[in-house]
């Protein structure tokens, strides 16, 4: 269970807590809680202020005082993540000591003054604290939640005397509930989270909520309505438990509605590469190829908790297994997309864009049929789409706008909010070369699906593919009905420490989306 959060105005009133986690960038300052004791301890331990330190003092809750330094917050590359990481390290040290009700004391007096980069430092402190305590779904199911997640409550005190409102605590906890759903679905193994199990788990998560859920599992319907996704599913068609599923989520605020978000999510439950099979020991971790769809489900969990009145949101999530075998799709096939675009297959390990294209096409079709029902529509595809994204920018999510989205500044807007809330983005640019890469060589097909391992622009040109295969190419800046579309490749930022095999998912971009579109009206 997600621990309760409680604001504490007086750090000496700690009777309901059993440890103190002190987060600061400068433990040498005078006049802080426990400053005399800390300064005495520094005389015999030079590591205080450099590493996480555990000190025994009866003046602290539970006699446990944990000092967790942020490091310098004024360097050129410093950002708010350092505060969150200090909070995480301190909370984990408290848990390992046996604490179940830690009190976070955040020395925001030591943070840079009037620096907007740290304007969400308190929220980030709490987000990282809650996130650090998450244990995977299968661990909780096997060992029990009481054993795997023992912490019941986290208190928060701020040294400058400011109040952390109940609204802030509710927002942070709602973000964690969303991230938990995204991590549960995205991080579980390929049998625990088959396509149908993903759909069932998501549907159960939204029972008795404001989110409308519609699930499609009929293979014949999927073949007709999502032909590219169905091609990916062919290799697993003879295994009923591996059949695909489409999950449609809808949220409608109380209004008036000023903005509509439309998401397509890649939910590949296991990616063998298909008949272009992954070799060289790179298949471990491929059950995490559903993290894009899982994170969007998590974002809808946030919507169900916070209920932003101004927003309408719709998502189509495609869950499918990319298996190899005699019935699997192969290179050289020409497939017809939902939008009527002929696609020649170049590599079956580039399956994610096939999954996304038909989902995006359905959402586009909804909007052009009734544009008045979708104020300010913003389309987004979210996927662990390319290894090139990881190789290009490392542990960061990438956003790429089409022309109308670039005019609205959507990718930069996400990047700005992600920076403040410790869910960082990089922005790439869609170029004419991206469309040249997928251009047809002859009249038998309209576009080429080629692997992301091309020497250049390996994470950018898939956006051009998605725009073309889904029919979004008819909605450019100079079109009668321009439609803003942003492709979000979460491959780099989707796993803590980049460990796809045994690591913990981050559920990016839930935090950035919430900051951008829920907490800002």
Order of alpha helices (4+ residues) and beta strands (2+ residues): beta-beta-alpha-beta-beta-alpha-beta-alpha-alpha-alpha-beta-alpha-alpha-beta-alpha-alpha-beta-beta-alpha-beta-beta-beta-alpha-beta-alpha-beta-alpha-alpha-beta-alpha-beta-alpha-beta-alpha
